[in-house]
Amino acid sequence: MNRIYLVLLLSLLLASRFSVAQESVSQPATKLDKFTSKSGVIIKFEDYNLTGLAQQFGASAETKIRKVHSGDDVKLFYLISNKTEYGLKVAAIASEDFTELSKALGTLQGQLVIDLQSKADYLENKYVTEDGFHLGYLIQKGKPTWYMRLEKYGSGGSIFLNQLTVIEDSFKLASTKLNELK
């Protein structure tokens, strides 16, 4: 009888450890999530659609600027969304991070020229924002492919773009709209 209680007690302890471990795998809150999770205030969203990002595989990813009012505070975000077989994948880049992301794009463009000289079978170079958005390129067989990874966790969150100019044009439009809305 004591063995049964011991086995039951050990089973309960192990089950509780597994549930705690599974909770820690959950996705951390992004800057947009944190900003819109305030309670006791009115939260208003205003979306301003931009031109989509033409992908190599599939339809264009949608882009927009989202202006969020949370009480008396206002923040701007550059949103990229893409419908996949796994659902809608969305990246929300805070305006202050967008500035750094734009600078990183220029740096990556300069590094691409050097990286194309590499003899590596595979080369990847990327910039990652605080919220886990990836912007970069990979080189296979001497051919570069630009990509964005919209979400840090899960499947189907990467988009591969037809040309670098698609990113540049989208960033210029977004920058103009962000400056207009400030």
Solvent accessible surface area in square Angstrom, and as a share of the most:
residue,aa,sasa,rsa
1,M,160,0.71
2,N,123,0.63
3,R,197,0.72
4,I,112,0.57
5,Y,131,0.50
6,L,99,0.49
7,V,94,0.54
8,L,99,0.49
9,L,99,0.49
10,L,92,0.46
11,S,57,0.37
12,L,110,0.55
13,L,96,0.48
14,L,100,0.50
15,A,59,0.46
16,S,57,0.37
17,R,172,0.63
18,F,133,0.55
19,S,52,0.34
20,V,98,0.56
21,A,55,0.43
22,Q,134,0.60
23,E,123,0.55
24,S,92,0.59
25,V,110,0.63
26,S,79,0.51
27,Q,95,0.42
28,P,77,0.48
29,A,53,0.41
30,T,30,0.18
31,K,50,0.21
32,L,23,0.11
33,D,70,0.36
34,K,127,0.54
35,F,13,0.05
36,T,34,0.20
37,S,82,0.53
38,K,80,0.34
39,S,105,0.68
40,G,85,0.82
41,V,62,0.36
42,I,146,0.74
43,I,52,0.26
44,K,105,0.44
45,F,100,0.42
46,E,47,0.21
47,D,63,0.32
48,Y,65,0.25
49,N,125,0.64
50,L,31,0.16
51,T,89,0.52
52,G,31,0.30
53,L,0,0.00
54,A,38,0.30
55,Q,19,0.09
56,Q,65,0.29
57,F,148,0.62
58,G,67,0.64
59,A,84,0.65
60,S,60,0.39
61,A,0,0.00
62,E,100,0.45
63,T,3,0.02
64,K,37,0.15
65,I,0,0.00
66,R,50,0.18
67,K,37,0.16
68,V,0,0.00
69,H,38,0.17
70,S,2,0.02
71,G,34,0.33
72,D,151,0.78
73,D,73,0.38
74,V,71,0.41
75,K,84,0.36
76,L,12,0.06
77,F,0,0.00
78,Y,0,0.00
79,L,9,0.04
80,I,0,0.00
81,S,13,0.08
82,N,16,0.08
83,K,163,0.69
84,T,40,0.23
85,E,160,0.72
86,Y,127,0.48
87,G,36,0.35
88,L,102,0.51
89,K,20,0.09
90,V,52,0.30
91,A,4,0.03
92,A,16,0.13
93,I,5,0.03
94,A,1,0.01
95,S,22,0.14
96,E,87,0.39
97,D,21,0.11
98,F,7,0.03
99,T,68,0.39
100,E,81,0.37
101,L,0,0.00
102,S,42,0.27
103,K,126,0.53
104,A,12,0.09
105,L,10,0.05
106,G,42,0.40
107,T,76,0.44
108,L,8,0.04
109,Q,53,0.23
110,G,43,0.42
111,Q,71,0.31
112,L,21,0.10
113,V,101,0.58
114,I,125,0.64
115,D,25,0.13
116,L,69,0.34
117,Q,137,0.61
118,S,51,0.33
119,K,193,0.82
120,A,56,0.43
121,D,133,0.69
122,Y,105,0.40
123,L,36,0.18
124,E,76,0.34
125,N,33,0.17
126,K,90,0.38
127,Y,68,0.26
128,V,65,0.37
129,T,11,0.06
130,E,137,0.61
131,D,36,0.19
132,G,1,0.01
133,F,5,0.02
134,H,20,0.09
135,L,0,0.00
136,G,0,0.00
137,Y,0,0.00
138,L,26,0.13
139,I,11,0.06
140,Q,95,0.42
141,K,201,0.85
142,G,52,0.50
143,K,129,0.55
144,P,46,0.29
145,T,20,0.12
146,W,12,0.04
147,Y,12,0.05
148,M,0,0.00
149,R,78,0.29
150,L,7,0.03
151,E,38,0.17
152,K,78,0.33
153,Y,92,0.35
154,G,60,0.58
155,S,64,0.41
156,G,30,0.29
157,G,7,0.06
158,S,44,0.29
159,I,1,0.00
160,F,63,0.26
161,L,2,0.01
162,N,72,0.37
163,Q,108,0.48
164,L,39,0.20
165,T,68,0.40
166,V,29,0.16
167,I,0,0.00
168,E,43,0.19
169,D,76,0.39
170,S,4,0.03
171,F,10,0.04
172,K,136,0.58
173,L,79,0.39
174,A,0,0.00
175,S,42,0.27
176,T,88,0.51
177,K,44,0.19
178,L,7,0.03
179,N,97,0.50
180,E,114,0.51
181,L,27,0.14
182,K,161,0.68
